[in-house]
Amino acid sequence: MFEAVESLIAEHAELEQQLADPAVHSDQSRARKLNQRYAELSAIVRTYREWQQLGDDAEAARELAGEDEAFLEEASQMDARRVVVTERLRQLLVPRDPSDSKDALLEVKSGEGGEESALFAGDLLRMYTRYAEQRGWSTEVLDANESDLGGYKSVTVAVKAKGTPAPGEAPYALLKFEGGVHRVQRVPVTESQGRVHTSAAGVLVMPEAEQVDVTINENDLRIDVFRSSGPGGQSVNTTDSAVRITHLPTGIVVSCQNEKSQLQNKESAMRILRARLLAAAEEAADAEASSARRSQVRTVDRSERIRTYNYPENRISDHRTGYKAYNLDQVLDGALEPVIESCVQADMAERLAAIGD
């Protein structure tokens, strides 16, 4: 596997030259892609050089051990450190999801449980917003359909990193594991007998698609405008500012009514449409290469319940990785790191196993 590093070092040097050219930065989209690839390769090159240096130092220490046996202990310590660095380098060389460097669009929809499910969807949105804040990401609500009690029938939020994140640290690379059905067990606010109910909300995570990622023919779109409405059917706008876009070849329908301006709603709807088209293209590619990518945690059937939030026990359980903790209150306040890390590690283990196979 390490034989591939030499070609990556050459690519890293070439990228360094390109990024030094001011003309490259006139095209922001291209510059961002080059920066993302450069950051990914920098981690590999840095780790590889550390791996080489530890090997050279250990060999030199063994040579000196003939004069002083204390160098044997030093060589042994370097060998142990090199084992750790070897595993880190191996993980860095594992092929990543091409979209792992992208920002994310996250949709939360209420499901089983009516109003209680909508309230839970609101709790999930707050959890993701707090998690994003802790990571220094920005969030922007693109579209929201609120319920009568202040929850969400559906809500779409864009999550963006600031600058160029390190490999595996971009919003989509981490949030993609949240896609699926989330189940909650608690006493609903509408329950007068104090009984625990089970309801669910669905989460869909897509990489944010740039215009260069997806080509959309304007002739393939049907655009309808209508009047925005709020909870209970109350009019929140006296003009036809809400926008519904239908992509005729695929049948994908996107609507946005969050903004007062029809133009802003159209722009938001187009962002969501691009992301859905990119996700659909990637799912088709995944299906073709299912044997090669069968191990990814995120390919779990979306109908499966991936996680349970048990309020009476203050317990959170991830059914894919076996992760369980009794700090549900903290997780809902944004402390998602250990939960997502369990998914990242499970995904990495499966990828390494697939390479071994």
N, C-alpha and C positions, 0 to 999 in steps of 0.2 A: 504493500500500500504506500509506503514511504517513497517509492521510486517516482511517484507522480509529483513529489514536492519540487523537484528541480524545474519542471515546466511551470509550476505555479510561481516559483521565485522569479522566473523570467517574465511572466505575465505581470507580477507585482512591480517589477522595475519599469516595464513598459507603461503601466498605468501611472506610475509616479511621474514619468516624463509628460504624459498627456495632460495630467492635472496641473502641471507647471505652466502649461500653455494658456494664456489669458483668453484666447479665442474659444477654448472649450467651455468656459464658464458663461459665455453669451447664450448658450443653450442650457437652460437650467435643468430640464428633464434629463438630458444626456449627462450633465455634470453630476447630478444626484446619483444616477445609476453607476457612474464610474467611481464615485466616492463610496458607495455601498459595497461595490466589489473590492475596492482597495482596502476598506476596513476589514472585510472578511479575509482577504489574503494576508493582511498585516498580522492578524492573529496567528495564522498558520506559519508564516515566515518567522515571527518572533519565537514561537514555541519550538519550531524545528531547529533554530539556531541554539536555543537553550538546550535542547536534546543533544545536539552535536557537541556543544561545549562541555556538558557533563560527561559525555563519553571520553572526550580528549583529556579532561582533568582527571578522571578516574584512572585512565591508562597511565598518565604521568605519575600519579600517586603510587601506583603499583610498581613502577620502575624505581621510584625513590625508596620503596620499602626495603630494598636490599641494603640500604645504608641506615635506615631508621624504620623500625617496625610500626611506629605510630602512624605512618602513612597508610598502612593496611586498613586501619579503622576509618581513615578519611576516605579511602577508595570505596569501602563498603557503604559509607553514608551516601556517597555520590551515586553509587549503583541503585540504592533504594530511592533516591530522588528521581533518578532517570526512569525508573519504572512508573512513577506517578506521572511524569511528563510524557512518557510514551503513550499512556492511556489518554491523556488530555489531547495529544496530537492526533491520535487515532480517531477520537470523537470529532475533532475539527475537520478531519478529512472525509468523514461520512457525508455523502451527498445530501444536501438540504432541499427542502421544499423551495422551488424557485420564488415563491411569494413570501418567504420568511422575512424579507427585508422591507416589506410594504407596511403602510398604515392599514387600519382596519375599519370596516363598517360593521356595526353590531346591531342586529335587530332582536328585540324582545317582544314576544307576543303572548297574550293570555291564552289559556287553553281550558282544560277541564277545571271546573270549579267556579265559573261565572265571575261575579264581582270579587270574590276572594282571590281568584287567579290573577285578576287585573291588579289588585293591590300587591300581590307577590311579584308581578312583573315590575312594578314600581320599585320594590325592594331590591330586585336584581339590578335594575338600572342604577340605583344609588350605590350599590356594591361596586359595580364596574366603574362608576364615576370616581368614587373614592380611591379605588385601586389605581386608576389612571393618574390621579393627582399625586399619589405617593411615588409613582414612577416618573413624574415630571412630564407626563403627556398632557395634551390638551384634548378637550371633548367638545363636540358641537352637535346639538340635537337637530337633525335634518327634517324629521317628521314625527309627529306624535298624535295619537288618537286617545284622549283621556276618557276614563270611565266616570260614572256619576259620583263615586266616592273618592276620587282623586288618584286612582290607579291608572294603568295604561292597558287599553285593548291591544295597542301596538305602539312601539316607539323605535326609531332608528337613530343611532348616534354614530358620528365619525370620531375615531380615536387617532390622534396624530402624535408622532414623536417629534421632539425638537432636535434639529441637527441630524447627524448621521449616526444611528444607534449601532452598537457593537453587534456582531453576528449573533443571531438568536435572541436579540433584545428588542426587536421592533414589535409594535403592537400586534400585528397579525401572527407573528411567530409564537407569541404567548397566549393570545386570546382565542386562537383557533381551537384550542382544546375545550372551550366553553360551549361549542356548538352541540345542541341536543336538547333533550327534555329534562327540565329541572323540577323535582317534586318537593313539595313542602307539606309538612305535617304540623298543624297548629290549630288553636281555637280561633276561628274567624271572628272578626268584629261584628259580623251579622248573626253570630250564634248566641242564642239566649240561654241555652242549657249548659254551656261550658264544655261541650264535647269537641274532641280533636277531630278535625277533618283533613282529608288529603286532597290536594289540588296540584295543578302543574302549570308551568309556563315553558314556552319553547324559545330557544336562543339560536340564532343563525349568525355565523361570523363569516365575513367575506373580505378578501384583500381589496383595499381601495385601488381601483383601476384608473390609470392615467389614460388620456385620450390616445396615446401611442400604443397602449396595450390592447385596446378594443376599437375596431372600426365600425362605426354605426352610420348606415345610409339613412339620410333624412326621409327618403321615400318609403322606408320600412317602418316609419313611426306614425301612429295615429295619436294626435294630441287633443284632449278634451279639457275644457275649463268648466269649473262649477263653483258654487258658493261654499265657502268654508263653513263648517258647523262645529260646535263644541258639545260638551256633555249634555245629554237630554235633548239634543236637537236644537239647542239655542243658537241663533245666528251670531257668529263672532265677526262677520264681515258682510258688508252690504254690496260688495262687488264680486264678480266671478274671478277670484284670485287663485283658487285651488286648481291644481293641474293633475291630470291623469294621462300617463303616457303608455301606450300599448305598442310593444315591439312585435309587429305582425309575423315575422318568420318564426319566432319562438313562442309567441303567445304570452310572454312575460308582461305583467301589468304593474306599473309603479304609480303611486299617487302621493302628492305632497300638498299639505295645506297649512304648514307651520308658520310660514311667513305671510306678511300682508301683501307683498308684491308678487304678482303673477310671474314675473321674470325670475325672482329669487326661488320661487317654488319650482319652476321649470329646471333651473340649474341644479337644485337639490335632487330632483327626480332623475335627472340625467346622470348624476353621480351614482345614485343607487342602481340605476339600470346598467351602467357600465360595470359596476361591481358584480351584479347578478350574472351578466353575460360572461364575464371573466370566470366566475365561479362555475358556471355551467360548462364552459370550455375545459376547465381544469378537471371537473368531475368526469367528463367524457374521456379525457386523456388518462385519468386514473383508472377508469374502467378497462381501457385498452391495455394498460400496464399493471393490472391488478395483481398479477402473480409477483411482480417485482416490488410492489408497494403495499402488499397485503397487510403488513405489520403496523402501519401507522395507526396510532390511537385515534386520530381524528376521522378515520374512515368508518368508525363505528356507525351502525344504522341509526339515523337521526330519530327513529321512533323509539329507540331504547332510552330508558331513564338513566341518565349518566350520573346523577347526583341527587341525594336526598338531604333536605334541611329539616331537622327534627327540633322544633322549638321546645317542647316539654323537657327534652334531655339536653338541650343546648348542643346538639350533636350535628356534625356534618360528615357525610359519607360519600366518597367517590366510588362508584360501582365498577369502574374500569380498572382502577389501580389498587383498590383495597384501602386507600387512604381513609383514615377516620380520626376525628379530633372532637373535643368537647369545648370548643371556643366559637360556637356559631355566631354569637353576638359580635365578636371581633372580626370574623370573616365577613359578615354582612356590613361591617364598617370599613371594608376595604383590605383586610389582612388576608388576601388571596394567595400570597406568594407560596406558602408551603403546599397548598392544594394544586396549584398549577405546576409547581416544580415536580410533584409526584407524576404528573402526566408527561412532562418533558423527559424525565428519567426513564419512564416506561417506554416512551416513543424511541428514545435513543437506544435502549437495550434491544428493542425489536429490530431497529435498523442495523445495529451491529451484528445481531444474530442472523439477519437476512444476508449480510455480506459474507458471514462465515459459511452459510449454506451454499 
